[in-house]
Amino acid sequence: MGRRFLFVLGSSRSEGNTELLARRAAEQLPADVEQEWISLAEHLLPDFVDLRHDSDHVRPPAGENVALLLDATLAATDIVIASPLYWYSVSSLTKRYLDYWSGWLRIPGVDFKATLAGRTLWGVTALADDEPAVADPLIGTLGNSAAYMKMRFGGVLLGSGSARGDVLKDTAALARAKTFFAQEAPLARFSHEGA
């Protein structure tokens, strides 16, 4: 199976700094790598209902946004969470998408965790702060999610920007974007294990 990147855009606006940075990084991917871009703002998911202890877990009907995102996630070798930094973590749209992973783990016949194991989770975010450490909770969320799913974690590409287009002035971030997806991603470990 060739590489297939799924870019999950978690911003409430299109062409924001996070998306611009993700697109710069994606430009560096080889031409034979498939790319799928899904905006969570354009494909809204309903509120997640935790049915963990109920028995009626079923595959969502085709044509619904939940099914679109489930199928795209399962088909991807690489999942890129492109979420702006909101209150030191992922956006609410992104968090809702990740919450759905909990439900997808329990759909009979999907084998969500086994399918994603060994695949790679990446992050891209723009923050309106000069101190990269403020993004640590977002990085922890993605890194720990990858570790739980036994995925590889490619880390998070950070860029600085507040007003639309600001990230394109962050020359250090643009330089990192050129090689971000070329790096070898290790199997993720939980952050409390000394990562």
C-alpha positions as CSV (number, residue, x, y, z in Angstrom):
1,M,0.0,0.0,0.0
2,G,1.4,3.4,-1.0
3,R,1.4,6.3,1.4
4,R,-1.8,8.1,1.8
5,F,-1.9,11.3,3.9
6,L,-5.2,12.5,5.5
7,F,-5.1,16.2,6.5
8,V,-7.7,16.9,9.1
9,L,-8.2,20.6,9.3
10,G,-9.5,21.7,12.7
11,S,-9.8,25.4,12.2
12,S,-13.2,27.1,12.1
13,R,-11.9,29.3,9.3
14,S,-10.4,28.3,5.9
15,E,-6.9,29.2,4.9
16,G,-5.8,30.1,8.4
17,N,-2.2,30.0,9.5
18,T,-2.3,26.4,10.5
19,E,-3.7,25.3,7.2
20,L,-1.2,27.5,5.3
21,L,1.6,25.8,7.2
22,A,0.2,22.3,6.6
23,R,-0.1,23.0,2.9
24,R,3.5,24.2,2.7
25,A,4.7,21.0,4.3
26,A,2.5,18.9,2.0
27,E,4.0,20.6,-1.0
28,Q,7.2,18.6,-0.2
29,L,5.5,15.2,-0.4
30,P,6.4,13.1,-3.4
31,A,3.9,13.3,-6.3
32,D,3.0,9.6,-5.8
33,V,1.8,10.2,-2.3
34,E,-2.0,10.5,-2.1
35,Q,-3.4,13.5,-0.2
36,E,-6.9,13.9,1.2
37,W,-7.9,17.2,2.9
38,I,-11.0,17.3,5.1
39,S,-12.2,20.4,6.9
40,L,-14.0,19.6,10.1
41,A,-15.7,23.0,9.9
42,E,-17.2,22.0,6.5
43,H,-17.9,18.4,7.7
44,L,-19.3,19.0,11.1
45,L,-19.6,16.0,13.4
46,P,-22.6,15.8,15.8
47,D,-21.8,16.0,19.5
48,F,-20.0,12.8,20.5
49,V,-22.1,10.5,22.7
50,D,-20.1,8.0,24.8
51,L,-21.8,4.6,24.3
52,R,-18.8,2.8,25.8
53,H,-20.8,0.4,27.9
54,D,-23.8,0.0,25.5
55,S,-24.0,-2.7,22.9
56,D,-25.4,-0.8,20.0
57,H,-22.2,0.2,18.3
58,V,-22.8,0.2,14.5
59,R,-20.9,1.5,11.5
60,P,-22.2,5.0,10.7
61,P,-24.4,5.1,7.5
62,A,-22.6,6.0,4.3
63,G,-23.0,9.6,3.3
64,E,-22.8,11.0,6.8
65,N,-19.8,13.1,7.9
66,V,-19.0,10.5,10.6
67,A,-18.7,7.8,8.0
68,L,-16.7,10.0,5.7
69,L,-14.2,10.7,8.5
70,L,-14.1,7.1,9.7
71,D,-13.4,5.8,6.2
72,A,-10.8,8.5,5.4
73,T,-9.0,7.7,8.7
74,L,-9.0,4.0,8.1
75,A,-7.6,4.5,4.6
76,A,-4.8,6.8,5.7
77,T,-1.2,5.6,6.3
78,D,-0.5,9.1,7.7
79,I,-2.9,11.3,9.6
80,V,-2.1,14.9,10.0
81,I,-4.0,16.8,12.6
82,A,-3.8,20.5,11.5
83,S,-5.3,22.3,14.5
84,P,-4.7,25.9,15.7
85,L,-3.7,26.2,19.3
86,Y,-6.8,27.1,21.2
87,W,-6.5,27.6,24.9
88,Y,-3.2,25.6,24.9
89,S,-4.7,22.5,23.2
90,V,-6.4,21.4,20.0
91,S,-9.5,23.1,18.7
92,S,-13.0,22.0,19.8
93,L,-13.6,20.6,16.2
94,T,-10.4,18.6,16.5
95,K,-11.2,17.3,20.0
96,R,-14.6,16.1,18.8
97,Y,-12.9,14.2,15.9
98,L,-10.6,12.5,18.4
99,D,-13.5,11.8,20.7
100,Y,-15.1,9.8,17.9
101,W,-12.0,7.6,17.9
102,S,-13.3,6.2,21.2
103,G,-16.6,5.1,19.5
104,W,-14.8,3.8,16.4
105,L,-12.8,1.5,18.7
106,R,-16.0,-0.4,19.5
107,I,-17.6,-0.9,16.1
108,P,-17.7,-4.6,15.4
109,G,-15.6,-5.6,12.4
110,V,-13.8,-2.3,12.0
111,D,-10.7,-3.1,14.1
112,F,-9.9,0.6,14.3
113,K,-7.0,0.3,16.8
114,A,-5.4,-2.7,14.9
115,T,-5.8,-0.8,11.6
116,L,-4.1,2.4,12.9
117,A,-1.3,0.6,14.7
118,G,2.0,1.3,13.1
119,R,0.6,4.1,11.0
120,T,1.8,7.7,11.7
121,L,0.1,10.6,13.4
122,W,1.5,14.1,12.7
123,G,0.5,17.5,14.0
124,V,0.6,21.0,12.6
125,T,-0.3,24.1,14.6
126,A,0.0,27.8,14.5
127,L,0.2,29.7,17.8
128,A,0.0,33.4,18.6
129,D,2.8,33.2,21.1
130,D,6.6,33.5,21.0
131,E,7.1,30.6,23.5
132,P,6.7,27.2,21.9
133,A,6.2,25.5,25.3
134,V,2.6,26.8,25.4
135,A,1.9,24.2,22.7
136,D,3.0,21.3,25.0
137,P,-0.6,20.3,26.0
138,L,-1.5,20.0,22.3
139,I,1.6,18.0,21.6
140,G,0.8,15.8,24.6
141,T,-2.7,15.2,23.4
142,L,-1.5,14.0,20.0
143,G,1.5,12.1,21.2
144,N,-0.5,10.3,23.9
145,S,-3.3,9.5,21.4
146,A,-0.7,8.0,19.0
147,A,0.8,6.0,21.9
148,Y,-2.5,4.6,22.9
149,M,-3.2,3.6,19.3
150,K,0.3,2.1,19.0
151,M,1.0,4.5,16.1
152,R,4.1,6.3,15.2
153,F,4.3,10.0,16.1
154,G,6.0,12.4,13.8
155,G,5.7,15.3,16.2
156,V,4.2,18.7,15.7
157,L,5.2,21.4,13.2
158,L,4.9,24.7,15.0
159,G,4.5,28.0,13.4
160,S,3.9,31.5,14.7
161,G,1.0,33.6,13.5
162,S,-2.1,35.5,14.7
163,A,-3.4,37.5,11.8
164,R,-4.3,35.7,8.6
165,G,-1.1,34.8,6.7
166,D,1.3,35.7,9.5
167,V,2.8,32.2,9.5
168,L,4.2,32.9,6.0
169,K,6.5,35.4,7.7
170,D,7.8,32.7,10.1
171,T,10.9,31.7,8.1
172,A,12.0,29.1,10.6
173,A,8.7,27.3,10.5
174,L,8.7,27.4,6.7
175,A,12.2,25.9,6.7
176,R,11.1,23.1,9.0
177,A,8.0,22.5,6.8
178,K,10.3,21.6,3.9
179,T,11.6,18.4,5.7
180,F,8.9,17.8,8.3
181,F,7.2,14.8,6.6
182,A,10.6,13.4,5.4
183,Q,11.7,12.5,9.0
184,E,11.4,9.0,10.3
185,A,8.6,8.9,12.9
186,P,9.3,6.6,15.9
187,L,6.6,4.6,17.7
188,A,4.9,6.9,20.1
189,R,5.4,6.6,23.9
190,F,3.2,8.1,26.6
191,S,4.6,11.5,27.7
192,H,4.7,10.4,31.3
193,E,7.3,7.7,30.3
194,G,9.9,10.4,29.9
195,A,9.3,11.4,26.3
